Amino acid sequence: MTSGHFNPTFVAAGHEHHGQAQDQYEIGDLSHKHGKLAQSQGTDEATYVDTTASIIYDPAPGSKGNTWIVGRSIVLHKADGSNWACANIGSGGIGATITFPEEAGKPSGSIQLFQASAADSTALTVDVSGLEAGNKWHVHVDPVPASGQCSSLATGGHFDPAGANYSSGEVSPPPSIRPSPNTLTLALIQALVLYPSIPWSYF
């Protein structure tokens, strides 16, 4: 189960076009922050700069790192909006790679994330082929299950744990901006590795 869209800052969903300031969208709404993938061809090879998504954990309330996207998934949608392919966002740190394996009828390739520090923006370098024209892409709340299913029931909705205005067909996000229960252990382990001085009482 990947649950709902990642939206820890309670941004109201509804913008139909990208181009607004990135903090006007859900953190997990990559489509509206950066545009749809492969607008006119079957391959997307580009680097996007994301000012709100973080792969480095930071315990400070209100910081980007307090709502990091590690331990969740990225879902690629077909042109009709249905879930198509998905892959997990791996270990936290300054770099992370999301790999979409070759599978008949689905896009394949990778998305590499790089963030020099918790205060910096995150660079997303996309190299994915086999796309349709105009594919949406989002960070979803839950990781891809062992079955590999990418449906909304499997990966949930867009990552936005503060609770955006969701349509009736979407899964509500966790009630807290802290890591959701299913990723809390991962968050704790990686946070202690990256920030050994973090007091246990924070968690």
Secondary structure, 3 states (H helix, E strand, C coil): CCECECCCCCCCCCCCCCCCCHHHCCCCCHHHHHCCECCCCCEEEEEEEECCCCCCCCCCCCCHHHHCCCCCEEEEECCCCCEEEEEECCCCCCEEEEEECCCCCCCEEEEEEECCCCCCCEEEEEEEECCCCCECEEEECCCCCCCCCCCHHHHECECCCCCCCCCCCCCCCCCCCCCCHHHHHHHHHHHHHHCCCCCHHHC
